[in-house]
Amino acid sequence: MPSPAAYRVGGHVVALGLHLTNTAVILGNFSEELLRTDPNIRNLHFMQFKFLTTWNMVFQLMYATLGLVCDSLTLLGRDDVTPKTVRKLRNAIFESIVCPYSLFIVGIFWSLYNYNRDWLYPEYIDKVVSFNSNLVMHFAILPVVLWELSFQERTRPKSDKMSLQVITALYIVYNLVILYTYFQRNLWPYPLIYQVFGTVLYPILVMLMLALIVLSYYVQWEIHAWIWRPLKVTQKNN
């Protein structure tokens, strides 16, 4: 039976292939004619790196690349080549960013999309982002993290303080970026923010989203325990 590292390598290769191919397809759909004639598509092209989904995809690519290197070396019996700091960084990226943000994005996107897609994903986006591409960005990220949770046993830190600080710091940076963009270009990545900015609902929305990301962080450990607890019981009984 292949080692867990072999399964992880397969997962990393699939994740890299999915995200890189999907990115190439989407960028190719921004035709010169659309950019010239459709102001919504022009704004979307400018704002494409202001979406939280895009940030998450970048971190998934970073993690998959690091994971591919580390796990390939593990399969070759060369764990000693990879510095411990690199492996710690890899784990931190997954536990503090990739997993909680991916769980959050899948949950919040499809909830709002099915309730009122115009709040975050207007129909004009379909001109350049097909439904399949949408699935890669907002659903395929879930099996990617579940695969990693299934084949990488993890030890939960004694304190969640550092992880929560990373989650919060990234969230603050993201919000500062989109705030700066709004004051410079009068554009938000999500239409819902136009409706609530300048009202008491805006800070409530910001804090609610952060709370859901933090909740997603704790959920990952429950999922991990659910996956690995039966295996540990079996090993103990044997």
Phi and psi in degrees as GROMACS dihedral restraints (atoms count N, CA, C in turn):
[ dihedral_restraints ]
;  ai    aj    ak    al  type     phi  dphi    fc
    3     4     5     6     1   -59.5    20    10
    4     5     6     7     1   150.4    20    10
    6     7     8     9     1   -73.0    20    10
    7     8     9    10     1   159.2    20    10
    9    10    11    12     1   -55.1    20    10
   10    11    12    13     1   -33.3    20    10
   12    13    14    15     1   -61.6    20    10
   13    14    15    16     1   -35.1    20    10
   15    16    17    18     1   -65.7    20    10
   16    17    18    19     1   -41.3    20    10
   18    19    20    21     1   -65.6    20    10
   19    20    21    22     1   -38.2    20    10
   21    22    23    24     1   -65.3    20    10
   22    23    24    25     1   -40.8    20    10
   24    25    26    27     1   -58.8    20    10
   25    26    27    28     1   -44.6    20    10
   27    28    29    30     1   -59.3    20    10
   28    29    30    31     1   -42.0    20    10
   30    31    32    33     1   -63.7    20    10
   31    32    33    34     1   -41.0    20    10
   33    34    35    36     1   -63.7    20    10
   34    35    36    37     1   -42.2    20    10
   36    37    38    39     1   -62.9    20    10
   37    38    39    40     1   -43.5    20    10
   39    40    41    42     1   -63.9    20    10
   40    41    42    43     1   -44.3    20    10
   42    43    44    45     1   -61.9    20    10
   43    44    45    46     1   -46.6    20    10
   45    46    47    48     1   -61.2    20    10
   46    47    48    49     1   -45.1    20    10
   48    49    50    51     1   -62.5    20    10
   49    50    51    52     1   -44.9    20    10
   51    52    53    54     1   -60.6    20    10
   52    53    54    55     1   -52.7    20    10
   54    55    56    57     1   -68.4    20    10
   55    56    57    58     1   -42.1    20    10
   57    58    59    60     1   -68.3    20    10
   58    59    60    61     1   -42.0    20    10
   60    61    62    63     1   -65.4    20    10
   61    62    63    64     1   -44.8    20    10
   63    64    65    66     1   -63.0    20    10
   64    65    66    67     1   -40.1    20    10
   66    67    68    69     1   -62.7    20    10
   67    68    69    70     1   -43.8    20    10
   69    70    71    72     1   -62.4    20    10
   70    71    72    73     1   -41.1    20    10
   72    73    74    75     1   -64.4    20    10
   73    74    75    76     1   -46.4    20    10
   75    76    77    78     1   -64.5    20    10
   76    77    78    79     1   -47.0    20    10
   78    79    80    81     1   -60.7    20    10
   79    80    81    82     1   -35.6    20    10
   81    82    83    84     1   -68.4    20    10
   82    83    84    85     1   -22.3    20    10
   84    85    86    87     1   -79.5    20    10
   85    86    87    88     1   -11.7    20    10
   87    88    89    90     1   -81.0    20    10
   88    89    90    91     1    77.0    20    10
   90    91    92    93     1   -70.5    20    10
   91    92    93    94     1   156.9    20    10
   93    94    95    96     1   -60.4    20    10
   94    95    96    97     1   -37.2    20    10
   96    97    98    99     1   -64.7    20    10
   97    98    99   100     1   -44.8    20    10
   99   100   101   102     1   -62.4    20    10
  100   101   102   103     1   -43.7    20    10
  102   103   104   105     1   -65.2    20    10
  103   104   105   106     1   -30.5    20    10
  105   106   107   108     1   -81.1    20    10
  106   107   108   109     1   -34.6    20    10
  108   109   110   111     1  -104.2    20    10
  109   110   111   112     1   -17.8    20    10
  111   112   113   114     1  -118.3    20    10
  112   113   114   115     1   107.3    20    10
  114   115   116   117     1   -63.3    20    10
  115   116   117   118     1   -32.4    20    10
  117   118   119   120     1   -64.3    20    10
  118   119   120   121     1   -40.5    20    10
  120   121   122   123     1   -69.9    20    10
  121   122   123   124     1   -35.7    20    10
  123   124   125   126     1   -61.8    20    10
  124   125   126   127     1   -45.0    20    10
  126   127   128   129     1   -65.0    20    10
  127   128   129   130     1   -39.3    20    10
  129   130   131   132     1   -62.6    20    10
  130   131   132   133     1   -41.4    20    10
  132   133   134   135     1   -61.9    20    10
  133   134   135   136     1   -41.9    20    10
  135   136   137   138     1   -68.3    20    10
  136   137   138   139     1   -36.0    20    10
  138   139   140   141     1   -91.5    20    10
  139   140   141   142     1     1.6    20    10
  141   142   143   144     1   -59.5    20    10
  142   143   144   145     1   -28.3    20    10
  144   145   146   147     1   -94.7    20    10
  145   146   147   148     1    12.6    20    10
  147   148   149   150     1  -105.5    20    10
  148   149   150   151     1    -0.8    20    10
  150   151   152   153     1   -84.4    20    10
  151   152   153   154     1   139.2    20    10
  153   154   155   156     1   -61.7    20    10
  154   155   156   157     1   -33.2    20    10
  156   157   158   159     1   -58.3    20    10
  157   158   159   160     1   -41.1    20    10
  159   160   161   162     1   -66.4    20    10
  160   161   162   163     1   -43.5    20    10
  162   163   164   165     1   -58.8    20    10
  163   164   165   166     1   -43.8    20    10
  165   166   167   168     1   -63.6    20    10
  166   167   168   169     1   -39.8    20    10
  168   169   170   171     1   -61.7    20    10
  169   170   171   172     1   -40.8    20    10
  171   172   173   174     1   -60.9    20    10
  172   173   174   175     1   -43.6    20    10
  174   175   176   177     1   -68.9    20    10
  175   176   177   178     1   -34.0    20    10
  177   178   179   180     1   -64.7    20    10
  178   179   180   181     1   -39.4    20    10
  180   181   182   183     1   -65.0    20    10
  181   182   183   184     1   -42.0    20    10
  183   184   185   186     1   -60.3    20    10
  184   185   186   187     1   -46.8    20    10
  186   187   188   189     1   -66.2    20    10
  187   188   189   190     1   -42.5    20    10
  189   190   191   192     1   -63.1    20    10
  190   191   192   193     1   -37.2    20    10
  192   193   194   195     1   -67.0    20    10
  193   194   195   196     1   -48.0    20    10
  195   196   197   198     1   -61.1    20    10
  196   197   198   199     1   -43.7    20    10
  198   199   200   201     1   -64.3    20    10
  199   200   201   202     1   -39.6    20    10
  201   202   203   204     1   -62.4    20    10
  202   203   204   205     1   -42.9    20    10
  204   205   206   207     1   -65.1    20    10
  205   206   207   208     1   -51.5    20    10
  207   208   209   210     1   -63.2    20    10
  208   209   210   211     1   -45.7    20    10
  210   211   212   213     1   -72.9    20    10
  211   212   213   214     1   -31.1    20    10
  213   214   215   216     1   -65.0    20    10
  214   215   216   217     1   -41.0    20    10
  216   217   218   219     1   -65.4    20    10
  217   218   219   220     1   -35.4    20    10
  219   220   221   222     1   -62.0    20    10
  220   221   222   223     1   -44.2    20    10
  222   223   224   225     1   -63.9    20    10
  223   224   225   226     1   -29.7    20    10
  225   226   227   228     1   -86.4    20    10
  226   227   228   229     1     0.3    20    10
  228   229   230   231     1    72.4    20    10
  229   230   231   232     1    27.8    20    10
  231   232   233   234     1  -120.2    20    10
  232   233   234   235     1    42.8    20    10
  234   235   236   237     1   -56.7    20    10
  235   236   237   238     1   -28.7    20    10
  237   238   239   240     1   -67.3    20    10
  238   239   240   241     1   -18.1    20    10
  240   241   242   243     1   -71.8    20    10
  241   242   243   244     1   -32.7    20    10
  243   244   245   246     1   -87.8    20    10
  244   245   246   247     1   120.1    20    10
  246   247   248   249     1   -58.9    20    10
  247   248   249   250     1   146.5    20    10
  249   250   251   252     1   -59.4    20    10
  250   251   252   253     1   -32.7    20    10
  252   253   254   255     1   -63.9    20    10
  253   254   255   256     1   -34.8    20    10
  255   256   257   258     1   -67.5    20    10
  256   257   258   259     1   -42.3    20    10
  258   259   260   261     1   -67.2    20    10
  259   260   261   262     1   -37.2    20    10
  261   262   263   264     1   -65.4    20    10
  262   263   264   265     1   -40.3    20    10
  264   265   266   267     1   -62.7    20    10
  265   266   267   268     1   -42.7    20    10
  267   268   269   270     1   -57.9    20    10
  268   269   270   271     1   -48.5    20    10
  270   271   272   273     1   -64.0    20    10
  271   272   273   274     1   -39.3    20    10
  273   274   275   276     1   -64.5    20    10
  274   275   276   277     1   -40.5    20    10
  276   277   278   279     1   -61.4    20    10
  277   278   279   280     1   -42.3    20    10
  279   280   281   282     1   -69.6    20    10
  280   281   282   283     1   -50.9    20    10
  282   283   284   285     1   -72.6    20    10
  283   284   285   286     1   -30.5    20    10
  285   286   287   288     1  -101.7    20    10
  286   287   288   289     1   -17.4    20    10
  288   289   290   291     1  -128.9    20    10
  289   290   291   292     1   -64.5    20    10
  291   292   293   294     1   -59.4    20    10
  292   293   294   295     1   -51.6    20    10
  294   295   296   297     1   -69.3    20    10
  295   296   297   298     1   -54.4    20    10
  297   298   299   300     1   -63.0    20    10
  298   299   300   301     1   -40.2    20    10
  300   301   302   303     1   -69.9    20    10
  301   302   303   304     1   -35.0    20    10
  303   304   305   306     1   -66.7    20    10
  304   305   306   307     1   -45.5    20    10
  306   307   308   309     1   -60.6    20    10
  307   308   309   310     1   -41.7    20    10
  309   310   311   312     1   -63.2    20    10
  310   311   312   313     1   -47.6    20    10
  312   313   314   315     1   -62.6    20    10
  313   314   315   316     1   -45.2    20    10
  315   316   317   318     1   -60.5    20    10
  316   317   318   319     1   -46.0    20    10
  318   319   320   321     1   -65.7    20    10
  319   320   321   322     1   -48.4    20    10
  321   322   323   324     1   -75.4    20    10
  322   323   324   325     1   -37.1    20    10
  324   325   326   327     1   -63.6    20    10
  325   326   327   328     1   -52.0    20    10
  327   328   329   330     1   -72.2    20    10
  328   329   330   331     1   -26.7    20    10
  330   331   332   333     1   -65.5    20    10
  331   332   333   334     1   -49.2    20    10
  333   334   335   336     1   -73.3    20    10
  334   335   336   337     1   -36.0    20    10
  336   337   338   339     1   -59.9    20    10
  337   338   339   340     1   -42.6    20    10
  339   340   341   342     1   -78.0    20    10
  340   341   342   343     1   -24.1    20    10
  342   343   344   345     1   -82.4    20    10
  343   344   345   346     1   -51.6    20    10
  345   346   347   348     1  -159.8    20    10
  346   347   348   349     1    92.4    20    10
  348   349   350   351     1   -61.2    20    10
  349   350   351   352     1   -25.5    20    10
  351   352   353   354     1   -65.2    20    10
  352   353   354   355     1   -15.4    20    10
  354   355   356   357     1   -70.2    20    10
  355   356   357   358     1   -27.8    20    10
  357   358   359   360     1  -142.3    20    10
  358   359   360   361     1   -14.3    20    10
  360   361   362   363     1  -146.7    20    10
  361   362   363   364     1    71.0    20    10
  363   364   365   366     1   -58.3    20    10
  364   365   366   367     1   157.7    20    10
  366   367   368   369     1   -61.9    20    10
  367   368   369   370     1   -28.0    20    10
  369   370   371   372     1   -63.6    20    10
  370   371   372   373     1   -20.5    20    10
  372   373   374   375     1   -63.8    20    10
  373   374   375   376     1   -26.7    20    10
  375   376   377   378     1   -61.2    20    10
  376   377   378   379     1   -19.0    20    10
  378   379   380   381     1   -65.4    20    10
  379   380   381   382     1   -27.9    20    10
  381   382   383   384     1  -121.6    20    10
  382   383   384   385     1   -18.6    20    10
  384   385   386   387     1  -118.6    20    10
  385   386   387   388     1   106.3    20    10
  387   388   389   390     1   -69.8    20    10
  388   389   390   391     1   168.5    20    10
  390   391   392   393     1   -62.8    20    10
  391   392   393   394     1   -37.3    20    10
  393   394   395   396     1   -63.6    20    10
  394   395   396   397     1   -40.7    20    10
  396   397   398   399     1   -65.9    20    10
  397   398   399   400     1   -36.5    20    10
  399   400   401   402     1   -62.3    20    10
  400   401   402   403     1   -40.7    20    10
  402   403   404   405     1   -63.4    20    10
  403   404   405   406     1   -39.4    20    10
  405   406   407   408     1   -62.6    20    10
  406   407   408   409     1   -44.5    20    10
  408   409   410   411     1   -73.3    20    10
  409   410   411   412     1   -35.9    20    10
  411   412   413   414     1  -117.1    20    10
  412   413   414   415     1     0.0    20    10
  414   415   416   417     1  -132.1    20    10
  415   416   417   418     1   -43.5    20    10
  417   418   419   420     1   -61.1    20    10
  418   419   420   421     1   -22.5    20    10
  420   421   422   423     1   -64.6    20    10
  421   422   423   424     1   -22.0    20    10
  423   424   425   426     1   -72.0    20    10
  424   425   426   427     1   -54.4    20    10
  426   427   428   429     1   -61.5    20    10
  427   428   429   430     1   -26.7    20    10
  429   430   431   432     1   -61.1    20    10
  430   431   432   433     1   -47.9    20    10
  432   433   434   435     1   -75.2    20    10
  433   434   435   436     1   -33.1    20    10
  435   436   437   438     1   -66.8    20    10
  436   437   438   439     1   -36.9    20    10
  438   439   440   441     1   -61.4    20    10
  439   440   441   442     1   -45.0    20    10
  441   442   443   444     1   -65.2    20    10
  442   443   444   445     1   -41.8    20    10
  444   445   446   447     1   -63.2    20    10
  445   446   447   448     1   -30.7    20    10
  447   448   449   450     1   -77.1    20    10
  448   449   450   451     1   -27.3    20    10
  450   451   452   453     1  -118.6    20    10
  451   452   453   454     1     8.4    20    10
  453   454   455   456     1  -130.3    20    10
  454   455   456   457     1   103.8    20    10
  456   457   458   459     1   -70.2    20    10
  457   458   459   460     1   136.2    20    10
  459   460   461   462     1  -127.1    20    10
  460   461   462   463     1   153.1    20    10
  462   463   464   465     1  -108.0    20    10
  463   464   465   466     1   119.0    20    10
  465   466   467   468     1   -66.7    20    10
  466   467   468   469     1   133.7    20    10
  468   469   470   471     1   -61.8    20    10
  469   470   471   472     1   150.5    20    10
  471   472   473   474     1   -61.5    20    10
  472   473   474   475     1   -30.9    20    10
  474   475   476   477     1  -127.9    20    10
  475   476   477   478     1   136.9    20    10
  477   478   479   480     1   -89.1    20    10
  478   479   480   481     1     3.8    20    10
  480   481   482   483     1   -56.3    20    10
  481   482   483   484     1   -49.3    20    10
  483   484   485   486     1   -63.3    20    10
  484   485   486   487     1   -44.0    20    10
  486   487   488   489     1   -62.3    20    10
  487   488   489   490     1   -42.7    20    10
  489   490   491   492     1   -67.2    20    10
  490   491   492   493     1   -33.2    20    10
  492   493   494   495     1   -65.9    20    10
  493   494   495   496     1   -40.4    20    10
  495   496   497   498     1   -64.4    20    10
  496   497   498   499     1   -46.3    20    10
  498   499   500   501     1   -57.0    20    10
  499   500   501   502     1   -47.5    20    10
  501   502   503   504     1   -67.8    20    10
  502   503   504   505     1   -41.8    20    10
  504   505   506   507     1   -62.0    20    10
  505   506   507   508     1   -45.3    20    10
  507   508   509   510     1   -62.9    20    10
  508   509   510   511     1   -41.0    20    10
  510   511   512   513     1   -64.6    20    10
  511   512   513   514     1   -40.4    20    10
  513   514   515   516     1   -64.5    20    10
  514   515   516   517     1   -46.0    20    10
  516   517   518   519     1   -59.2    20    10
  517   518   519   520     1   -45.2    20    10
  519   520   521   522     1   -59.1    20    10
  520   521   522   523     1   -45.8    20    10
  522   523   524   525     1   -67.6    20    10
  523   524   525   526     1   -33.9    20    10
  525   526   527   528     1   -65.4    20    10
  526   527   528   529     1   -38.6    20    10
  528   529   530   531     1   -63.7    20    10
  529   530   531   532     1   -46.1    20    10
  531   532   533   534     1   -73.8    20    10
  532   533   534   535     1   -29.3    20    10
  534   535   536   537     1   -65.1    20    10
  535   536   537   538     1   -45.4    20    10
  537   538   539   540     1   -59.6    20    10
  538   539   540   541     1   -42.8    20    10
  540   541   542   543     1   -62.4    20    10
  541   542   543   544     1   -40.4    20    10
  543   544   545   546     1   -63.3    20    10
  544   545   546   547     1   -45.1    20    10
  546   547   548   549     1   -71.6    20    10
  547   548   549   550     1   -23.5    20    10
  549   550   551   552     1   -87.2    20    10
  550   551   552   553     1   -40.5    20    10
  552   553   554   555     1  -122.4    20    10
  553   554   555   556     1    -2.3    20    10
  555   556   557   558     1    60.3    20    10
  556   557   558   559     1    37.4    20    10
  558   559   560   561     1  -128.6    20    10
  559   560   561   562     1   138.9    20    10
  561   562   563   564     1  -114.5    20    10
  562   563   564   565     1   149.6    20    10
  564   565   566   567     1   -70.8    20    10
  565   566   567   568     1   -26.8    20    10
  567   568   569   570     1  -123.1    20    10
  568   569   570   571     1   126.7    20    10
  570   571   572   573     1   -56.2    20    10
  571   572   573   574     1   -30.4    20    10
  573   574   575   576     1   -57.1    20    10
  574   575   576   577     1   -34.2    20    10
  576   577   578   579     1   -67.0    20    10
  577   578   579   580     1   -30.4    20    10
  579   580   581   582     1   -59.4    20    10
  580   581   582   583     1   -34.1    20    10
  582   583   584   585     1   -77.9    20    10
  583   584   585   586     1   -28.1    20    10
  585   586   587   588     1  -107.9    20    10
  586   587   588   589     1   -17.3    20    10
  588   589   590   591     1   -64.4    20    10
  589   590   591   592     1   135.3    20    10
  591   592   593   594     1    91.1    20    10
  592   593   594   595     1    -1.7    20    10
  594   595   596   597     1  -119.2    20    10
  595   596   597   598     1   171.3    20    10
  597   598   599   600     1   -65.2    20    10
  598   599   600   601     1   -18.7    20    10
  600   601   602   603     1   -69.6    20    10
  601   602   603   604     1   -24.9    20    10
  603   604   605   606     1   -65.6    20    10
  604   605   606   607     1   -54.6    20    10
  606   607   608   609     1   -62.9    20    10
  607   608   609   610     1   -31.5    20    10
  609   610   611   612     1   -63.8    20    10
  610   611   612   613     1   -43.6    20    10
  612   613   614   615     1   -62.7    20    10
  613   614   615   616     1   -44.4    20    10
  615   616   617   618     1   -60.4    20    10
  616   617   618   619     1   -45.9    20    10
  618   619   620   621     1   -70.5    20    10
  619   620   621   622     1   -35.9    20    10
  621   622   623   624     1   -63.9    20    10
  622   623   624   625     1   -42.5    20    10
  624   625   626   627     1   -63.5    20    10
  625   626   627   628     1   -41.3    20    10
  627   628   629   630     1   -62.7    20    10
  628   629   630   631     1   -41.6    20    10
  630   631   632   633     1   -61.9    20    10
  631   632   633   634     1   -38.5    20    10
  633   634   635   636     1   -69.7    20    10
  634   635   636   637     1   -34.8    20    10
  636   637   638   639     1   -66.7    20    10
  637   638   639   640     1   -43.7    20    10
  639   640   641   642     1   -61.3    20    10
  640   641   642   643     1   -42.3    20    10
  642   643   644   645     1   -59.0    20    10
  643   644   645   646     1   -40.4    20    10
  645   646   647   648     1   -62.5    20    10
  646   647   648   649     1   -33.8    20    10
  648   649   650   651     1   -60.6    20    10
  649   650   651   652     1   -45.9    20    10
  651   652   653   654     1   -70.3    20    10
  652   653   654   655     1   -32.9    20    10
  654   655   656   657     1   -61.9    20    10
  655   656   657   658     1   -37.9    20    10
  657   658   659   660     1   -57.8    20    10
  658   659   660   661     1   -36.8    20    10
  660   661   662   663     1   -72.7    20    10
  661   662   663   664     1   -30.2    20    10
  663   664   665   666     1   -69.3    20    10
  664   665   666   667     1   -40.4    20    10
  666   667   668   669     1   -64.0    20    10
  667   668   669   670     1   -44.0    20    10
  669   670   671   672     1   -61.0    20    10
  670   671   672   673     1   -44.3    20    10
  672   673   674   675     1   -63.9    20    10
  673   674   675   676     1   -39.8    20    10
  675   676   677   678     1   -63.2    20    10
  676   677   678   679     1   -36.9    20    10
  678   679   680   681     1   -74.8    20    10
  679   680   681   682     1   -44.1    20    10
  681   682   683   684     1   -93.0    20    10
  682   683   684   685     1   -20.8    20    10
  684   685   686   687     1   -60.0    20    10
  685   686   687   688     1   -46.5    20    10
  687   688   689   690     1   -61.2    20    10
  688   689   690   691     1   -36.3    20    10
  690   691   692   693     1   -64.6    20    10
  691   692   693   694     1   -42.1    20    10
  693   694   695   696     1   -65.3    20    10
  694   695   696   697     1   -36.9    20    10
  696   697   698   699     1   -64.3    20    10
  697   698   699   700     1   -42.5    20    10
  699   700   701   702     1   -62.9    20    10
  700   701   702   703     1   -44.6    20    10
  702   703   704   705     1   -62.3    20    10
  703   704   705   706     1   -38.8    20    10
  705   706   707   708     1   -67.6    20    10
  706   707   708   709     1   -40.2    20    10
  708   709   710   711     1   -70.2    20    10
  709   710   711   712     1   -26.6    20    10
